Amino acid sequence: MTVATPRPGLELGVAHFSSIALPPKEFAVIAARSGFASIGLRLHPAFSGAPFYELPVGSQNAQEFKTVADGEGIKVFDIEFFVIDENFVAASHEATVAAAANIGARRLSVCGDDRDGGRLATNLSEFCALAALYGMSVDIENMGWRTVRTFGDSVSVVNSCGAENAGALVDGIHFFRNGASIDELRGHADKVKHLQLCDVRGPAPKTSDAMIAEARSGRLAPGEGELPLKDLWAATEYGAAISVEVPLVGPVDPEAHLKHLHESVLRILKPDH
């Protein structure tokens, strides 16, 4: 079967969380062979005890990863995941930022979890300044159980921080589950630099625990749920980088999973006839 491809030049990426058990080298190989042009990597824990991998500058692991990625023709797009909370100090993450730049990453992903809005904006600005030293940008992603809960919250923090290299990361679940609309996205499309596709069915969870459970184990491949993902993409005026994030759940072969995700995104984004 021939799968229709989106408009020329669109490169699809896949988040490391889609198969987080795979170390970076293995993930790069399987993602490339599944059709993806780029990957995200977790070089920093998203929460206490979360899996992540280290690729320090000058290390054998970093050099081996670059060799493998170059050989497979796959790029690193973003590095996850930094939580900007009340204890956040941008300078303390410089080694990870340097490691990200060393493997060619272009963006860093963060979430905001500080009730002091002024401090949050200042810390985001300082992290953006650090990223800029290494030629990278920073995207903030809203999550229902964080202080930056809605897409509107993300836009507000980006505006408040004033950094030219700050943007918003729109994740399908977090965007719709927390009350945002396509029209709202259209009004701030210039702020959205990264669009992360995933799907879901049923009513939105109400508690933080239920939101976390859905985000970590309830995601579906694009097109297998109820979210208007093609409209979401169109609302960015096709200007945002596209990736997919759907964790592998159960005894599924990682390569089969990533190939399925790639095919699912192509079906969603294929041109209308």
N, C-alpha and C positions, 0 to 999 in steps of 0.2 A: 504494500500500500504506500502511495506517495503522500507525504504530509506537506500541506501547503506551508510555505515559509512567510514570515512577516516581511514588512518592507525592507529593502536592501539596507545593509549596514547595521541592523539591529543585532547586538550581541547579547546573548542570554547568559546569566550567571546563576550560580547555586550557592546557597549558604551552607556553611560547615555543619550547622545544626541538623541539616537534612540527613547527615550520616556522621554524627560527631564521634562515633567509635573509631573511625578511620583516622590515623595520623595524617599530617599534611601531605606527605609524599604519595601515600596510597590514595588519598582523597583527590589529589590533583590528577592522577592517572585515570581513575575511574570516571571522574567528572568530564575530563577531556574525551574519553572514549564513549561517553554517553551523549556527546554533542555540545557540551557547554563551552563557551569561550572564556569564561572567567569563574573564579571561586571567591568566596569569602572564607576567612579563617578565624578561628577563635584562639587568639594568643593571650587572652586575659579572661579570667572567670566571669561569667555573667552573674553569678550569685555564689555565695559561699558553698564550696563543695562541688561546684559545677566543673565538668571536664574542660580542659584547655591544653594547649601545647605551646612550648617555648621554642623560639628559633632565634637565639641571641646573635647579634652582629658578630661576625668572625667565627662562629661555631661551625663544626662539621655538619651538624644537622641543617643549618641554614644554607650552606653551600650545596649540600646534596639536594635539598628541596629545590633550589634555583635551577640546578642542572636538570632535574627531573621535569620541572614545570616548563623550562625552555624546550626540552626535548619533546614534550607533548604538545607544545604550542598553546599553552593555557596561561592566562594572566591572573594575578591576584587583584581583586577589586577593592574589597573592604576588610577591615579587621574589627572584630568584636571582642569584648563588649565592656564598656566602661560605664559605671554608675556614678553620676555626679550627685553625690549626697552631701550632707553637712560636713563630712570629713574629707571630702575630695581635695587633693592637692595636685594640680596639673603637673608640676615639675617632677613629682614622684613617679610618673609614668613615662619618663623620657626614654628609658631603655626599651620599653615595648614599642613606643612610637618609632624609635630608630630602627628596631627590628622590622617593623612593618614597612618602613621606607626601603629598607635594604632588600626586601623581597618584591618590591615594585608596587606595593599597595597604594591606592589613590585616595582612599577615604577611611575614616575611623567612625565607628558607630557608638553612640552613647544613649543613655536614657537619663531623665532628670528626676531626682527623688529628694528634693530639699524644699521644705515649706517656706524658707526665706528666699523669695523670688529674686531679690537684688543680689544675694550671694550666689544663687544658681546662675544668673546671667553673667556675673563676673567670672565665676569658675569656667563656664562654657567659653567665654571670651579668652581666658588665659589658656585653655586647652587648644582653642583654635590658633592662638599665637604660636604655641609649641608645634602644632601640626604644620603650620605655615613654614616654619624653619626647615622642615623636611619635605616641603612641596606637596603637602596633603591637605585635605579638607575634612570637616567633621559634620556628621548628620545626627540629629537627635530624633529618637523614635518614641512616640507616645505609647504608654501601656496603662491599662485600666487600673492596676493596683499601685501605680507610681503617682507622684505628685504631678508630673507632666502626664496627664491622663488622656487628654483628647488631642486631636490634630490641631485644633485651635490653640491649645496650650503650647504645642511645639512651635507653631508659627510665632506666638507671642514671645517665647524665650529667644528664638532666633533674631527677632527684631530688636529685642532688648539688649542682646549681647553685642550687636553692632559689627560683628566680624564678617568680612566679605567672604570668607571661606566656610561659613556656617550654613547648613541646610537642614531640611527635614527628610527623614526616612519614613515613607508611608508603607506600612505593613497591612495587608488586606484585612486580617482579623482585627487588629488593634484599631484600624481606621473605622470600620463599620460598627464594630461591637461597642464603641464608645461614642456613638452618636453623630459622627461626621457625615456630610452629604457630598455628592458629586459636585454640586454647585459651589460648596465651600472650597473644595479642592481647586476648582477652576479659578476661583478668585485669588488663589495663592500658588498657582502652578509654578511660578518662577522660583519659589522656595524649595520645591521638591526635586531633589537630585537623585533619589534612589527609591524605586518602587519594588516592593517585595511581595510577590504573589503567593497566595495560598487560599484555600477555600474552607467552608464550614457549613454545617446545616443546623437548623433548629433555633430556638430562642437564645438570646444572649444571656450568658451567665450573669448573676447579680452580685455574688460575693467575690472577694479577692482570691480566695482559694480556688473557686470554680473557674475564674478567669485564668489563673496560672495553669490549672490542669488542662484547660482547653488549648492554651497557647503551646503547651509542651507536649501534649499527646492527643489532642483532638483535631489537629489540622488535616485537611484533605488536599489532594492534588487539585490544581486549578481546573475548574469545570466539573468537579465532582460534588460540589455543594451548591449554595444558593447566592453567592456574592456576585455582583455585576462587575467582574474583573476587567472585561474589555472596556467598559465605560470608564472605569478607574484609570486605565492606561490612557484612553483618549483624552481624559480631563487634564492630563499633564502636558497635553499638546505633543505627546510622543518625545518629550525632551528628557525624561528621566531614564537612568540606567535601570534595566529590568533584571531581577533575580527571582528565584523561587526558594521558599523555605518550608519544607514539610518533613518533619522528623520521621525517620524509619522506625516503625513500631512492629514488634514481633519478629518472627524468624523469616525475614525477607532478605534476599540477596542484595547487597548494596548496589551493585551495578544494574540489576533489574529495576531497583527502586529509582535510581537516578535517570535511567533511560525513560522510565514511565513519566517522571516529572518533566523531562525535556519535551517529550511528545505532547504532554498535557498543555504546557505553556504554548507550544506552537499552534495547537488547536484553538486556544483562546484568542491568540493574537493574529491569526491568519486573516488576510484581507477578505472583505465581503465581496460576493460576486452577484 
